[in-house]
């Protein structure tokens, strides 16, 4: 039986506006970010999407986004956290190396790319393998969403994704231990 995972990026934060690197460190949602989450909530309602379960990264920006989307109980999972950027946390995005980052941040106390990706895949598989998890919402982060999608890219029905905006929504089908990306909603919710 196919299950559905809606994986979202959090709404815009103060660090997004200030162009600061935020992985394990956190920043609050801006008014724009709050509005993005409310508009994403309306998207789910207008399309009749009802969740059996909801999950969030332990970061405040992800939890706050989820709480604006639904009032259902949810679980916070460390496995959904953003990439750990080590000593680059909170610094200017100008210091980021060119993409792909690979293991650059591991040399500065952060995570290796494949360790980060495995953490995400194991977390999502563990979530989806539970009973009463037919339609699941998980709110996470930009690099987390991109790395998870990249892991399953060969199975994607829509090709490679890039430029994940705040509150973008990735819809995956999950069956027989594999995820297939079937939809990517990446319009600017702030201007919708």
Backbone as a printed PyTorch tensor [residue, N CA C, xyz], in Angstrom:
tensor([[[  0.8250,  -1.1930,   0.0000],
         [  0.0000,   0.0000,   0.0000],
         [  0.8700,   1.2580,   0.0000]],

        [[  0.5370,   2.1770,  -0.8670],
         [  1.2910,   3.4310,  -0.9230],
         [  0.8900,   4.3460,   0.2220]],

        [[  1.9010,   4.9310,   0.8260],
         [  1.6990,   5.9560,   1.8420],
         [  2.1930,   7.2740,   1.2540]],

        [[  1.7670,   8.3850,   1.8530],
         [  2.1520,   9.7100,   1.3530],
         [  2.8830,  10.4860,   2.4490]],

        [[  4.0230,  11.0450,   2.0740],
         [  4.7890,  11.9320,   2.9550],
         [  4.8180,  13.3160,   2.3230]],

        [[  4.3430,  14.3060,   3.0630],
         [  4.4900,  15.7090,   2.6710],
         [  5.6360,  16.2650,   3.4940]],

        [[  6.7480,  16.5370,   2.8320],
         [  7.9460,  17.0690,   3.4820],
         [  8.0410,  18.5470,   3.1440]],

        [[  8.1060,  19.3820,   4.1780],
         [  8.1110,  20.8400,   3.9930],
         [  9.3460,  21.4890,   4.5830]],

        [[  9.6920,  22.6040,   3.9940],
         [ 10.6850,  23.5000,   4.5960],
         [  9.9290,  24.4940,   5.4780]],

        [[ 10.5560,  24.9310,   6.5480],
         [  9.9750,  25.9310,   7.4520],
         [  9.7710,  27.2770,   6.7450]],

        [[  9.0230,  28.1590,   7.3800],
         [  8.8180,  29.5140,   6.8690],
         [ 10.0580,  30.3770,   7.0240]],

        [[ 10.0310,  31.5280,   6.3790],
         [ 11.1680,  32.4610,   6.4170],
         [ 11.5060,  32.8490,   7.8550]],

        [[ 12.8250,  32.9280,   8.1310],
         [ 13.3000,  33.3180,   9.4560],
         [ 14.0990,  34.6170,   9.3890]],

        [[ 14.3940,  35.1350,  10.5590],
         [ 15.2350,  36.3270,  10.6690],
         [ 16.6000,  36.0780,  10.0350]],

        [[ 17.1720,  34.8830,  10.2350],
         [ 18.4730,  34.5590,   9.6390],
         [ 18.3780,  34.4350,   8.1190]],

        [[ 17.2410,  33.9570,   7.5870],
         [ 17.0790,  33.9320,   6.1330],
         [ 17.1780,  35.3530,   5.5830]],

        [[ 16.4980,  36.2760,   6.2450],
         [ 16.4950,  37.6740,   5.8030],
         [ 17.8910,  38.2790,   5.9150]],

        [[ 18.5720,  37.9740,   7.0020],
         [ 19.9040,  38.5360,   7.2430],
         [ 21.0230,  37.7550,   6.5530]],

        [[ 20.6640,  36.7160,   5.7950],
         [ 21.6310,  35.9000,   5.0380],
         [ 22.6830,  35.2800,   5.9650]],

        [[ 22.1790,  34.6730,   7.0530],
         [ 23.0340,  33.9850,   8.0230],
         [ 22.8740,  32.4740,   7.8560]],

        [[ 23.9500,  31.7480,   8.0730],
         [ 23.9320,  30.2900,   7.9960],
         [ 23.2160,  29.7630,   9.2370]],

        [[ 22.1480,  28.9970,   9.0140],
         [ 21.4480,  28.3990,  10.1510],
         [ 21.2150,  26.9180,   9.8700]],

        [[ 21.8480,  26.1300,  10.6810],
         [ 21.6820,  24.6920,  10.6120],
         [ 21.1160,  24.2420,  11.9400]],

        [[ 22.0170,  23.9050,  12.8800],
         [ 21.5840,  23.5320,  14.2190],
         [ 21.1980,  24.7740,  15.0330]],

        [[ 21.7870,  25.9440,  14.7010],
         [ 21.3730,  27.1600,  15.3970],
         [ 19.9860,  27.5560,  14.8860]],

        [[ 19.3280,  28.4710,  15.5450],
         [ 17.9390,  28.7530,  15.2220],
         [ 17.6880,  30.2530,  15.1800]],

        [[ 16.6180,  30.6180,  14.4950],
         [ 16.1610,  32.0060,  14.4430],
         [ 14.6470,  31.9710,  14.3210]],

        [[ 13.9650,  32.9880,  14.8410],
         [ 12.4980,  32.9850,  14.8040],
         [ 11.9540,  33.2700,  13.4060]],

        [[ 10.7120,  32.8330,  13.1960],
         [ 10.0210,  33.1610,  11.9530],
         [  9.7860,  34.6590,  11.8770]],

        [[  9.8520,  35.2030,  10.6820],
         [  9.4780,  36.5990,  10.4430],
         [  7.9690,  36.6540,  10.2170]],

        [[  7.4120,  37.8510,  10.1110],
         [  5.9850,  37.9860,   9.7650],
         [  5.7110,  37.3220,   8.4280]],

        [[  6.6440,  37.4810,   7.4900],
         [  6.5160,  36.8310,   6.1920],
         [  6.4740,  35.3140,   6.3660]],

        [[  7.3570,  34.7560,   7.2010],
         [  7.3980,  33.3240,   7.4510],
         [  6.1100,  32.8070,   8.0720]],

        [[  5.5510,  33.5930,   8.9780],
         [  4.2600,  33.2370,   9.5890],
         [  3.1730,  33.2030,   8.5240]],

        [[  3.1620,  34.2000,   7.6580],
         [  2.1650,  34.2410,   6.5780],
         [  2.3600,  33.0970,   5.5920]],

        [[  3.6140,  32.7450,   5.2940],
         [  3.8890,  31.6170,   4.3980],
         [  3.2740,  30.3350,   4.9580]],

        [[  3.4680,  30.1080,   6.2580],
         [  2.9350,  28.8890,   6.8850],
         [  1.4070,  28.8940,   6.8560]],

        [[  0.7990,  30.0410,   7.0900],
         [ -0.6750,  30.1260,   7.0560],
         [ -1.2020,  29.8530,   5.6480]],

        [[ -0.5060,  30.3520,   4.6560],
         [ -0.9260,  30.1100,   3.2600],
         [ -0.7330,  28.6380,   2.8970]],

        [[  0.3650,  28.0310,   3.3690],
         [  0.5820,  26.6010,   3.1340],
         [ -0.5250,  25.7830,   3.8060]],

        [[ -0.9360,  26.2120,   4.9940],
         [ -2.0410,  25.5420,   5.6860],
         [ -3.3110,  25.5780,   4.8360]],

        [[ -3.5850,  26.7320,   4.2540],
         [ -4.7630,  26.8630,   3.3850],
         [ -4.6440,  25.9560,   2.1580]],

        [[ -3.4370,  25.8100,   1.6330],
         [ -3.2170,  24.9090,   0.4900],
         [ -3.6680,  23.4910,   0.8490]],

        [[ -3.2410,  23.0090,   2.0110],
         [ -3.6240,  21.6630,   2.4290],
         [ -5.1370,  21.5560,   2.6020]],

        [[ -5.7520,  22.5520,   3.2360],
         [ -7.1990,  22.5310,   3.4530],
         [ -7.9570,  22.5620,   2.1290]],

        [[ -7.5630,  23.4620,   1.2290],
         [ -8.2540,  23.5990,  -0.0570],
         [ -8.1430,  22.3400,  -0.9080]],

        [[ -7.0820,  21.5590,  -0.7020],
         [ -6.8780,  20.3350,  -1.4750],
         [ -7.3340,  19.0870,  -0.7250]],

        [[ -8.0210,  19.2850,   0.4030],
         [ -8.5760,  18.1660,   1.1510],
         [ -7.5340,  17.2080,   1.7060]],

        [[ -6.3510,  17.7170,   2.0060],
         [ -5.2660,  16.8730,   2.5240],
         [ -5.3510,  16.8540,   4.0490]],

        [[ -5.5500,  15.6530,   4.5790],
         [ -5.6700,  15.4540,   6.0220],
         [ -4.5540,  14.5080,   6.4520]],

        [[ -3.8620,  14.8600,   7.5070],
         [ -2.7130,  14.0910,   7.9790],
         [ -3.1180,  13.1200,   9.0820]],

        [[ -2.5390,  11.9080,   9.0230],
         [ -2.6840,  10.9460,  10.1160],
         [ -1.7310,  11.3010,  11.2510]],

        [[ -0.5300,  11.7310,  10.8610],
         [  0.5260,  12.0380,  11.8170],
         [  1.2880,  13.2650,  11.3400]],

        [[  1.9180,  13.9480,  12.2990],
         [  2.7440,  15.1100,  11.9590],
         [  4.0280,  15.0690,  12.7720]],

        [[  5.1190,  15.5000,  12.1260],
         [  6.4440,  15.5080,  12.7400],
         [  7.1360,  16.8250,  12.4140]],

        [[  8.0360,  17.2090,  13.3040],
         [  8.8240,  18.4190,  13.0820],
         [ 10.2470,  18.1910,  13.5440]],

        [[ 11.1550,  18.8970,  12.9120],
         [ 12.5000,  19.0510,  13.4510],
         [ 12.3600,  19.6560,  14.8450]],

        [[ 13.3530,  19.4530,  15.6820],
         [ 13.3190,  20.0480,  17.0210],
         [ 13.6060,  21.5470,  17.0020]],

        [[ 13.9980,  22.0860,  15.8680],
         [ 14.2660,  23.5260,  15.7720],
         [ 12.9700,  24.3200,  15.8760]],

        [[ 13.0370,  25.4440,  16.5870],
         [ 11.8510,  26.2650,  16.8170],
         [ 11.2060,  26.7220,  15.5140]],

        [[ 12.0020,  27.0660,  14.5180],
         [ 11.4440,  27.5640,  13.2700],
         [ 10.5800,  26.5170,  12.5750]],

        [[ 10.9440,  25.2570,  12.6990],
         [ 10.1560,  24.1760,  12.1020],
         [  8.9030,  23.9020,  12.9380]],

        [[  9.0490,  23.8410,  14.2570],
         [  7.8950,  23.6180,  15.1380],
         [  6.8640,  24.7230,  14.9770]],

        [[  7.3170,  25.9650,  14.9420],
         [  6.3870,  27.0920,  14.7880],
         [  5.6610,  27.0170,  13.4540]],

        [[  6.3570,  26.6110,  12.4050],
         [  5.7260,  26.4680,  11.0940],
         [  4.6440,  25.4020,  11.1550]],

        [[  4.9720,  24.2440,  11.7180],
         [  3.9960,  23.1560,  11.8150],
         [  2.7750,  23.5890,  12.6090]],

        [[  2.9770,  24.2880,  13.7120],
         [  1.8650,  24.7160,  14.5600],
         [  0.9590,  25.7240,  13.8650]],

        [[  1.4710,  26.4200,  12.8610],
         [  0.6370,  27.3250,  12.0640],
         [ -0.1170,  26.5740,  10.9670]],

        [[  0.3520,  25.4000,  10.6140],
         [ -0.2770,  24.6000,   9.5550],
         [ -1.3990,  23.7380,  10.1080]],

        [[ -1.1760,  23.1570,  11.2810],
         [ -2.1720,  22.2740,  11.8700],
         [ -2.1440,  22.4050,  13.3850]],

        [[ -3.2820,  22.1270,  14.0080],
         [ -3.3290,  22.1530,  15.4710],
         [ -3.2800,  20.7370,  16.0580]],

        [[ -2.9800,  19.7510,  15.2150],
         [ -2.9040,  18.3780,  15.7020],
         [ -1.6320,  18.1630,  16.5210]],

        [[ -1.6540,  17.1550,  17.3840],
         [ -0.4560,  16.7930,  18.1260],
         [  0.6160,  16.3400,  17.1470]],

        [[  1.8640,  16.5730,  17.4950],
         [  2.9600,  16.1640,  16.6250],
         [  4.1560,  15.7610,  17.4650]],

        [[  5.0970,  15.0770,  16.8090],
         [  6.3190,  14.6540,  17.4820],
         [  7.4890,  15.4350,  16.9070]],

        [[  8.3940,  15.8180,  17.8080],
         [  9.6250,  16.5030,  17.4030],
         [ 10.7260,  15.4570,  17.2970]],

        [[ 11.4400,  15.4800,  16.1780],
         [ 12.5080,  14.5010,  15.9470],
         [ 13.8230,  15.2010,  15.6210]],

        [[ 14.8650,  14.8480,  16.3480],
         [ 16.1910,  15.3990,  16.0660],
         [ 16.6780,  14.9780,  14.6910]],

        [[ 16.2210,  13.8160,  14.2160],
         [ 16.6260,  13.3270,  12.9090],
         [ 16.1700,  14.1900,  11.7560]],

        [[ 15.2080,  15.0980,  11.9920],
         [ 14.7190,  16.0190,  10.9580],
         [ 15.4420,  17.3600,  10.9760]],

        [[ 16.4020,  17.5250,  11.8940],
         [ 17.1260,  18.8060,  11.9780],
         [ 17.9260,  19.0850,  10.7070]],

        [[ 18.2570,  20.3410,  10.5430],
         [ 19.0580,  20.7910,   9.4060],
         [ 20.4940,  20.2620,   9.5330]],

        [[ 21.2450,  20.3900,   8.4690],
         [ 22.6650,  20.0480,   8.4170],
         [ 23.3750,  20.8190,   9.5270]],

        [[ 24.2750,  20.1650,  10.2330],
         [ 25.0980,  20.8420,  11.2310],
         [ 26.2860,  21.4680,  10.4970]],

        [[ 26.3460,  22.8030,  10.5030],
         [ 27.3910,  23.5240,   9.7760],
         [ 28.5960,  23.8800,  10.6460]],

        [[ 28.6810,  23.2990,  11.8420],
         [ 29.8430,  23.4990,  12.7040],
         [ 30.0530,  24.9540,  13.0720]],

        [[ 31.3070,  25.4110,  13.0050],
         [ 31.6330,  26.7810,  13.4160],
         [ 31.0890,  27.8330,  12.4440]],

        [[ 30.5300,  27.4060,  11.3260],
         [ 29.9320,  28.3520,  10.3840],
         [ 28.5190,  28.7710,  10.8060]],

        [[ 27.9600,  28.0840,  11.8220],
         [ 26.6170,  28.4160,  12.3040],
         [ 26.5420,  29.8920,  12.7050]],

        [[ 25.5410,  30.5820,  12.2030],
         [ 25.3030,  31.9750,  12.5490],
         [ 26.1610,  32.9730,  11.7880]],

        [[ 27.0880,  32.4790,  10.9640],
         [ 27.9620,  33.3620,  10.1830],
         [ 27.2850,  33.7620,   8.8670]],

        [[ 27.8890,  34.6730,   8.1470],
         [ 27.3380,  35.1410,   6.8750],
         [ 27.3280,  34.0290,   5.8360]],

        [[ 26.2570,  33.9520,   5.0420],
         [ 26.1750,  32.9860,   3.9500],
         [ 27.2800,  33.2000,   2.9110]],

        [[ 27.8870,  34.3880,   2.9060],
         [ 29.0020,  34.6580,   1.9910],
         [ 30.1720,  33.7090,   2.2270]],

        [[ 30.2530,  33.1100,   3.4150],
         [ 31.3480,  32.2020,   3.7500],
         [ 31.1150,  30.7800,   3.2450]],

        [[ 29.8920,  30.4820,   2.7700],
         [ 29.6170,  29.1500,   2.2440],
         [ 30.5050,  28.8520,   1.0390]],

        [[ 30.9910,  27.6110,   0.9410],
         [ 31.7270,  27.2290,  -0.2660],
         [ 30.7350,  27.0500,  -1.4150]],

        [[ 31.2260,  26.9430,  -2.6350],
         [ 30.2980,  26.6740,  -3.7380],
         [ 29.6630,  25.2890,  -3.5800]],

        [[ 28.4630,  25.1420,  -4.1080],
         [ 27.7930,  23.8350,  -4.1110],
         [ 28.4720,  22.9000,  -5.0840]],

        [[ 28.4830,  21.6180,  -4.8630],
         [ 27.9640,  20.9260,  -3.6790],
         [ 28.9390,  21.0590,  -2.5030]],

        [[ 28.3900,  21.0870,  -1.2820],
         [ 29.2200,  21.2790,  -0.0890],
         [ 30.0660,  20.0590,   0.2400]],

        [[ 29.5690,  18.8720,  -0.0800],
         [ 30.3110,  17.6550,   0.2420],
         [ 30.6150,  17.5960,   1.7270]],

        [[ 31.8660,  17.3400,   2.0870],
         [ 32.2600,  17.2020,   3.4890],
         [ 32.9490,  18.4480,   4.0280]],

        [[ 32.7780,  19.5790,   3.3600],
         [ 33.4460,  20.8180,   3.7530],
         [ 33.2270,  21.1260,   5.2320]],

        [[ 31.9890,  21.0680,   5.6970],
         [ 31.6780,  21.4950,   7.0690],
         [ 32.1960,  20.5360,   8.1290]],

        [[ 32.4520,  19.2800,   7.7420],
         [ 32.9850,  18.3010,   8.7020],
         [ 34.3510,  18.7490,   9.2270]],

        [[ 35.0980,  19.4670,   8.4140],
         [ 36.3910,  19.9850,   8.8460],
         [ 36.2870,  21.1150,   9.8580]],

        [[ 35.0590,  21.5780,  10.1030],
         [ 34.8270,  22.6900,  11.0330],
         [ 33.8110,  22.3070,  12.1050]],

        [[ 33.7690,  21.0080,  12.4340],
         [ 32.8910,  20.5350,  13.5020],
         [ 31.4740,  20.2150,  13.0590]],

        [[ 31.2060,  20.2770,  11.7810],
         [ 29.8700,  19.9810,  11.2650],
         [ 29.7420,  18.5410,  10.8050]],

        [[ 28.6640,  18.2720,  10.0740],
         [ 28.3760,  16.9140,   9.6020],
         [ 28.9250,  16.6620,   8.2060]],

        [[ 29.3030,  15.4180,   7.9650],
         [ 29.6300,  14.9660,   6.6140],
         [ 28.3290,  14.8490,   5.8300]],

        [[ 28.3920,  15.1460,   4.5390],
         [ 27.1870,  15.1350,   3.7170],
         [ 26.4560,  13.7950,   3.7690]],

        [[ 27.1590,  12.6940,   3.6000],
         [ 26.4890,  11.3900,   3.5740],
         [ 25.9550,  11.0020,   4.9500]],

        [[ 26.6230,  11.4190,   6.0230],
         [ 26.0930,  11.1670,   7.3720],
         [ 24.7720,  11.9050,   7.5570]],

        [[ 24.7270,  13.1350,   7.0900],
         [ 23.5130,  13.9530,   7.1420],
         [ 22.4000,  13.2830,   6.3450]],

        [[ 22.7080,  12.8620,   5.1390],
         [ 21.7090,  12.2360,   4.2720],
         [ 21.1850,  10.9350,   4.8760]],

        [[ 22.0800,  10.1020,   5.3970],
         [ 21.6640,   8.8400,   6.0220],
         [ 20.7650,   9.1150,   7.2250]],

        [[ 21.0980,  10.1200,   8.0220],
         [ 20.2590,  10.4860,   9.1780],
         [ 18.8360,  10.7940,   8.7270]],

        [[ 18.7090,  11.5610,   7.6590],
         [ 17.3850,  11.9330,   7.1520],
         [ 16.6280,  10.7210,   6.6180]],

        [[ 17.2970,   9.9080,   5.8170],
         [ 16.6460,   8.7340,   5.2260],
         [ 16.1820,   7.7790,   6.3250]],

        [[ 17.0370,   7.5090,   7.2940],
         [ 16.6580,   6.6010,   8.3750],
         [ 15.4930,   7.1500,   9.1900]],

        [[ 15.4830,   8.4650,   9.4180],
         [ 14.3980,   9.0870,  10.1720],
         [ 13.0750,   8.9760,   9.4170]],

        [[ 13.0860,   9.2870,   8.1170],
         [ 11.8520,   9.2320,   7.3150],
         [ 11.3400,   7.7970,   7.1920]],

        [[ 12.2530,   6.8410,   6.9730],
         [ 11.8320,   5.4440,   6.8690],
         [ 11.2190,   4.9670,   8.1810]],

        [[ 11.8290,   5.3100,   9.2870],
         [ 11.3080,   4.9230,  10.5940],
         [  9.9090,   5.4990,  10.8210]],

        [[  9.7110,   6.7490,  10.4280],
         [  8.3890,   7.3780,  10.5500],
         [  7.3500,   6.6150,   9.7350]],

        [[  7.6630,   6.4140,   8.4720],
         [  6.6800,   5.8820,   7.5350],
         [  6.4000,   4.3940,   7.7370]],

        [[  7.2800,   3.6740,   8.4130],
         [  7.0780,   2.2460,   8.6360],
         [  6.1720,   1.9430,   9.8220]],

        [[  5.6320,   2.9730,  10.4440],
         [  4.7350,   2.7740,  11.5710],
         [  3.2850,   2.6460,  11.0940]],

        [[  2.4680,   2.0060,  11.9270],
         [  1.0430,   1.8880,  11.6130],
         [  0.3750,   3.2560,  11.7300]],

        [[ -0.7440,   3.4030,  11.0150],
         [ -1.5150,   4.6550,  11.0190],
         [ -0.6620,   5.8390,  10.5590]],

        [[  0.1680,   5.5870,   9.5570],
         [  1.0130,   6.6150,   8.9520],
         [  0.7940,   6.6050,   7.4450]],

        [[ -0.4660,   6.7500,   7.0410],
         [ -0.7890,   6.7120,   5.6110],
         [ -0.5440,   8.0530,   4.9360]],

        [[ -0.7990,   9.1440,   5.6630],
         [ -0.5540,  10.4980,   5.1530],
         [  0.1300,  11.2850,   6.2640]],

        [[  1.3840,  11.6300,   6.0320],
         [  2.2230,  12.2140,   7.0860],
         [  2.7620,  13.5670,   6.6400]],

        [[  2.7790,  14.5250,   7.5730],
         [  3.4240,  15.8190,   7.3700],
         [  4.7060,  15.8440,   8.1880]],

        [[  5.8090,  16.2520,   7.5690],
         [  7.0820,  16.4440,   8.2800],
         [  7.6240,  17.8150,   7.8950]],

        [[  7.8640,  18.6640,   8.8860],
         [  8.4210,  19.9950,   8.6370],
         [  9.8970,  19.9700,   9.0160]],

        [[ 10.7270,  20.3240,   8.0490],
         [ 12.1710,  20.2590,   8.2290],
         [ 12.8120,  21.5250,   7.6640]],

        [[ 13.8830,  21.3790,   6.8920],
         [ 14.7160,  22.5090,   6.4860],
         [ 15.1280,  22.3910,   5.0240]],

        [[ 15.6570,  23.4720,   4.4770],
         [ 15.9990,  23.5210,   3.0580],
         [ 16.9990,  22.4750,   2.6140]],

        [[ 18.1730,  22.4250,   3.2560],
         [ 19.1800,  21.4400,   2.8610],
         [ 18.7000,  20.0300,   3.1760]],

        [[ 17.9470,  19.8710,   4.2580],
         [ 17.4230,  18.5550,   4.6220],
         [ 16.4690,  18.0480,   3.5370]],

        [[ 15.5490,  18.8920,   3.1080],
         [ 14.6130,  18.5030,   2.0430],
         [ 15.3670,  18.1740,   0.7550]],

        [[ 16.3390,  19.0000,   0.4220],
         [ 17.1030,  18.7910,  -0.8150],
         [ 17.9200,  17.5000,  -0.7550]],

        [[ 18.5680,  17.2400,   0.3680],
         [ 19.3760,  16.0230,   0.4960],
         [ 18.5080,  14.7690,   0.4600]],

        [[ 17.3480,  14.8220,   1.0990],
         [ 16.4520,  13.6660,   1.0780],
         [ 15.9670,  13.4060,  -0.3510]],

        [[ 15.5670,  14.4640,  -1.0410],
         [ 15.1190,  14.3140,  -2.4360],
         [ 16.2520,  13.8050,  -3.3130]],

        [[ 17.4700,  14.2920,  -3.0800],
         [ 18.6130,  13.8680,  -3.8770],
         [ 18.8900,  12.3720,  -3.6960]],

        [[ 18.6860,  11.8700,  -2.4860],
         [ 18.8940,  10.4470,  -2.2250],
         [ 17.9720,   9.5860,  -3.0960]],

        [[ 16.7630,  10.0640,  -3.3210],
         [ 15.7670,   9.3020,  -4.0800],
         [ 15.6160,   9.8200,  -5.5060]],

        [[ 16.5500,  10.6160,  -5.9690],
         [ 16.4380,  11.2900,  -7.2660],
         [ 16.1990,  10.3400,  -8.4390]],

        [[ 16.8140,   9.1750,  -8.4270],
         [ 16.6410,   8.2280,  -9.5390],
         [ 15.2000,   7.7400,  -9.6450]],

        [[ 14.4490,   7.8240,  -8.5440],
         [ 13.0550,   7.3900,  -8.5350],
         [ 12.0780,   8.5620,  -8.7140]],

        [[ 12.5820,   9.7590,  -8.8320],
         [ 11.7240,  10.9350,  -8.9420],
         [ 10.9610,  10.9310, -10.2600]],

        [[  9.6820,  11.2560, -10.1840],
         [  8.8860,  11.3590, -11.4150],
         [  8.8900,  12.7830, -11.9650]],

        [[  9.5860,  13.6980, -11.2580],
         [  9.5940,  15.0910, -11.7170],
         [ 10.9990,  15.6290, -11.9610]],

        [[ 12.0240,  14.7810, -11.8340],
         [ 13.3850,  15.2210, -12.0970],
         [ 14.0350,  15.8640, -10.8900]],

        [[ 15.2010,  16.4430, -11.1270],
         [ 15.9770,  17.0780, -10.0510],
         [ 15.3170,  18.3640,  -9.6020]],

        [[ 15.3360,  18.6040,  -8.3000],
         [ 14.7660,  19.8330,  -7.7630],
         [ 15.8890,  20.7490,  -7.2930]],

        [[ 15.6060,  22.0370,  -7.2810],
         [ 16.5850,  23.0030,  -6.7750],
         [ 15.8480,  24.2630,  -6.3630]],

        [[ 16.5520,  25.1390,  -5.6500],
         [ 15.9840,  26.4260,  -5.2670],
         [ 14.7870,  26.3230,  -4.3490]],

        [[ 14.8710,  25.4970,  -3.3220],
         [ 13.7460,  25.2780,  -2.4210],
         [ 13.4200,  26.5510,  -1.6360]],

        [[ 12.2430,  27.0770,  -1.8510],
         [ 11.8050,  28.2940,  -1.1580],
         [ 11.2260,  27.9360,   0.2070]],

        [[ 11.1160,  28.9360,   1.0650],
         [ 10.5040,  28.7110,   2.3710],
         [  9.0760,  28.2180,   2.1970]],

        [[  8.7230,  27.2140,   2.9880],
         [  7.4060,  26.5600,   2.9800],
         [  7.1220,  25.7870,   1.6930]],

        [[  8.1630,  25.4450,   0.9350],
         [  7.9440,  24.5650,  -0.2170],
         [  7.4620,  23.2110,   0.3050]],

        [[  6.7580,  22.4900,  -0.5430],
         [  6.1790,  21.2020,  -0.1650],
         [  6.6250,  20.1560,  -1.1800]],

        [[  7.2190,  19.0800,  -0.6870],
         [  7.6040,  17.9490,  -1.5280],
         [  6.6870,  16.7870,  -1.1680]],

        [[  6.0230,  16.2330,  -2.1660],
         [  5.1200,  15.1060,  -1.9370],
         [  5.7960,  13.8290,  -2.4200]],

        [[  5.9690,  12.8840,  -1.4970],
         [  6.5710,  11.5940,  -1.8000],
         [  5.5400,  10.4860,  -1.6060]],

        [[  5.5880,   9.5020,  -2.4870],
         [  4.8810,   8.2520,  -2.2490],
         [  5.8810,   7.2890,  -1.6420]],

        [[  5.4300,   6.4990,  -0.6650],
         [  6.3010,   5.5390,   0.0040],
         [  5.6940,   4.1520,  -0.1170]],

        [[  6.4530,   3.2420,  -0.7070],
         [  5.9730,   1.8730,  -0.8800],
         [  7.1690,   0.9330,  -0.9650]],

        [[  7.0620,  -0.1930,  -0.2770],
         [  8.1170,  -1.2130,  -0.2940],
         [  9.4890,  -0.6500,   0.0750]],

        [[  9.5130,   0.2500,   1.0560],
         [ 10.7770,   0.7910,   1.5420],
         [ 11.4370,   1.8270,   0.6610]],

        [[ 10.7190,   2.3290,  -0.3460],
         [ 11.2980,   3.3310,  -1.2420],
         [ 10.3660,   4.5310,  -1.3900]],

        [[ 10.9780,   5.7100,  -1.5160],
         [ 10.2440,   6.9570,  -1.7090],
         [ 10.3420,   7.3810,  -3.1690]],

        [[  9.2460,   7.9150,  -3.6920],
         [  9.2340,   8.4900,  -5.0350],
         [  8.6850,   9.9050,  -4.9340]],

        [[  9.4600,  10.8870,  -5.3830],
         [  8.9920,  12.2710,  -5.3950],
         [  8.0030,  12.4400,  -6.5370]],

        [[  6.7550,  12.8010,  -6.2020],
         [  5.7100,  12.8870,  -7.2230],
         [  5.1870,  14.3060,  -7.4450]],

        [[  5.5230,  15.2280,  -6.5280],
         [  5.0740,  16.6090,  -6.7090],
         [  5.9820,  17.5330,  -5.9080]],

        [[  6.1830,  18.7410,  -6.4290],
         [  7.0350,  19.7420,  -5.7950],
         [  6.3420,  21.0830,  -5.9310]],

        [[  5.8250,  21.5820,  -4.8250],
         [  5.1430,  22.8810,  -4.8020],
         [  6.1410,  23.8910,  -4.2490]],

        [[  6.6410,  24.7490,  -5.1210],
         [  7.7400,  25.6430,  -4.7440],
         [  7.4300,  27.0980,  -5.0600]],

        [[  6.1370,  27.4420,  -5.1650],
         [  5.8500,  28.8470,  -5.4460],
         [  6.0540,  29.6760,  -4.1850]],

        [[  6.1280,  30.9560,  -4.3470],
         [  6.3910,  31.8620,  -3.2280],
         [  5.1060,  32.0590,  -2.4480]],

        [[  4.9660,  31.3260,  -1.3430],
         [  3.7530,  31.4180,  -0.5310],
         [  3.5310,  32.8150,   0.0110]],

        [[  4.5890,  33.5960,   0.1460],
         [  4.4290,  34.9520,   0.6800],
         [  3.6920,  35.8440,  -0.2980]],

        [[  3.7560,  35.5130,  -1.6020],
         [  3.1290,  36.3550,  -2.6120],
         [  1.8860,  35.7190,  -3.2080]],

        [[  1.4850,  34.5590,  -2.6370],
         [  0.3270,  33.8540,  -3.1810],
         [ -0.9680,  34.5970,  -2.8920]]])
